Amino acid sequence: MPKDRISLVVLSALLGLVLIAGALASLAFAPALQADDPIRVTVNSAAVAADTNSSGHIWGRYTGADLFYAIDQTDANTLSLELEVSADGSTWFNSTISPTLLTDNAADASGYVGDLPIHGWQWRIVVNVTNTNTVTPALSVILRNE
C-alpha cells in the first residue's frame, strides 16, 4: 500500500477516535439541570410556636418565583407569611410590591401565591404568629425563569 494511502487511513482513524472521544466526554459531563430549569426550595417544614424567619436564599439567575404552602394548625393560631429581601444577607426589608403573602390564617389551609416580586440579592419567608400554639407551615418556593 502506498505511503499516501496509509497516511489517509491513519488520519481517518485518528479523526474518528477524536470525534468518538468528544461525544463521550460531552455525555459524561452533561449538567443535571439546565440553566432554565425551575428548582424547588423547601423553606420550612417544622412546627413553629413563635415568629420565625427562614434562612436567606439567593435569587440567582431566576426571574420568577411562586410560593406553595400547606398549613397544619393543631391548636388555633393566627399566621401570616411575609416576603423579605436583602442586598447583603444581613439587613432585611419587606418586599415593597407584595410584602404580605398570606394574612390572618386561622385554620388548616393550602394554596399558592404566584409571581413573587424578585428584588435584591437574597430572599426569605417570615412566619408571624399571634400566640404560642404550635402551627406547622410547610413552605416551598419554585424558582423559575419566565
C-alpha positions as CSV (number, residue, x, y, z in Angstrom):
1,M,0.0,0.0,0.0
2,P,1.4,3.4,-0.9
3,K,2.5,5.8,1.9
4,D,-0.2,8.3,0.9
5,R,-3.0,5.8,1.4
6,I,-1.5,4.6,4.7
7,S,-1.4,8.3,5.9
8,L,-5.0,8.8,4.9
9,V,-6.1,5.6,6.7
10,V,-4.3,6.6,9.9
11,L,-5.5,10.2,9.7
12,S,-9.1,9.0,9.2
13,A,-8.8,6.5,12.2
14,L,-7.4,9.3,14.4
15,L,-10.2,11.7,13.4
16,G,-12.8,9.0,14.2
17,L,-11.3,8.4,17.6
18,V,-11.2,12.1,18.4
19,L,-14.9,12.5,17.4
20,I,-15.9,9.5,19.5
21,A,-13.9,10.7,22.5
22,G,-15.5,14.2,22.2
23,A,-19.0,12.7,22.1
24,L,-18.4,10.5,25.1
25,A,-16.9,13.4,27.1
26,S,-19.9,15.6,26.4
27,L,-22.2,12.9,27.7
28,A,-20.1,12.3,30.8
29,F,-20.1,15.9,31.9
30,A,-23.7,16.9,30.9
31,P,-25.2,19.0,33.7
32,A,-28.1,17.6,35.7
33,L,-30.0,20.9,35.4
34,Q,-30.1,23.2,32.5
35,A,-29.9,27.0,33.1
36,D,-33.7,27.4,32.5
37,D,-34.9,24.5,34.7
38,P,-37.0,25.5,37.7
39,I,-35.9,24.4,41.1
40,R,-37.8,23.9,44.4
41,V,-36.6,25.4,47.6
42,T,-38.1,23.9,50.8
43,V,-38.3,26.9,53.1
44,N,-39.9,25.3,56.2
45,S,-41.4,22.1,57.2
46,A,-41.1,22.3,61.0
47,A,-43.6,23.3,63.7
48,V,-43.3,26.8,65.0
49,A,-44.8,28.5,68.1
50,A,-43.2,31.9,67.7
51,D,-42.4,34.3,64.9
52,T,-39.8,32.6,62.6
53,N,-37.5,33.7,59.8
54,S,-36.4,31.2,57.2
55,S,-32.8,31.1,56.1
56,G,-31.8,33.5,53.4
57,H,-31.7,32.2,49.8
58,I,-30.1,33.7,46.7
59,W,-32.4,34.5,43.8
60,G,-29.6,33.5,41.4
61,R,-30.4,33.6,37.7
62,Y,-34.1,33.2,38.2
63,T,-36.6,35.8,37.1
64,G,-39.8,34.4,38.7
65,A,-40.9,32.6,41.9
66,D,-44.1,31.1,43.3
67,L,-44.8,30.2,47.0
68,F,-46.7,27.0,47.8
69,Y,-47.9,26.5,51.3
70,A,-49.7,23.9,53.5
71,I,-50.6,25.0,57.0
72,D,-51.4,22.5,59.7
73,Q,-52.9,24.1,62.8
74,T,-53.1,21.7,65.8
75,D,-54.4,24.5,68.1
76,A,-55.8,27.8,67.0
77,N,-53.2,30.3,66.0
78,T,-53.3,33.2,63.5
79,L,-50.5,33.0,61.0
80,S,-49.2,35.5,58.4
81,L,-46.5,35.0,55.8
82,E,-44.2,37.8,54.5
83,L,-41.5,38.0,51.9
84,E,-38.4,39.8,52.9
85,V,-35.5,40.8,50.6
86,S,-31.9,41.7,51.3
87,A,-28.9,43.2,49.4
88,D,-26.3,41.7,51.7
89,G,-27.9,38.8,53.6
90,S,-27.9,40.7,57.0
91,T,-30.2,43.6,56.6
92,W,-33.8,42.6,55.6
93,F,-36.7,44.6,54.3
94,N,-40.3,43.8,53.5
95,S,-40.7,43.5,49.8
96,T,-42.3,46.7,48.7
97,I,-44.6,45.3,46.0
98,S,-46.1,42.4,47.9
99,P,-44.8,42.2,51.5
100,T,-47.7,40.1,52.9
101,L,-48.2,36.8,51.1
102,L,-50.9,35.4,53.5
103,T,-52.8,37.3,56.1
104,D,-54.5,36.2,59.3
105,N,-54.8,32.5,58.5
106,A,-56.6,30.8,61.5
107,A,-57.2,27.3,60.2
108,D,-55.6,24.5,58.2
109,A,-55.1,25.7,54.6
110,S,-53.1,25.2,51.5
111,G,-52.5,27.2,48.3
112,Y,-50.0,29.2,46.5
113,V,-49.1,32.8,45.8
114,G,-47.8,33.3,42.2
115,D,-45.3,35.7,40.8
116,L,-43.4,36.8,43.9
117,P,-41.6,40.0,43.4
118,I,-37.9,39.5,42.9
119,H,-35.8,42.2,44.4
120,G,-32.4,42.3,46.0
121,W,-29.8,39.5,46.2
122,Q,-31.4,37.2,48.8
123,W,-34.9,36.4,50.0
124,R,-36.6,34.7,52.9
125,I,-40.1,34.0,54.2
126,V,-41.1,35.3,57.6
127,V,-43.8,33.4,59.6
128,N,-45.7,35.6,62.1
129,V,-48.0,34.0,64.7
130,T,-50.2,35.7,67.3
131,N,-49.7,33.2,70.2
132,T,-47.6,30.2,71.3
133,N,-49.8,27.4,69.9
134,T,-47.9,25.2,67.6
135,V,-48.5,25.5,63.8
136,T,-46.7,23.8,61.0
137,P,-46.3,25.7,57.8
138,A,-44.9,23.6,55.0
139,L,-43.5,26.2,52.6
140,S,-41.8,25.6,49.2
141,V,-40.8,28.2,46.7
142,I,-40.4,27.3,43.0
143,L,-37.7,29.5,41.3
144,R,-38.2,29.7,37.6
145,N,-37.4,31.8,34.5
146,E,-40.4,33.5,33.0
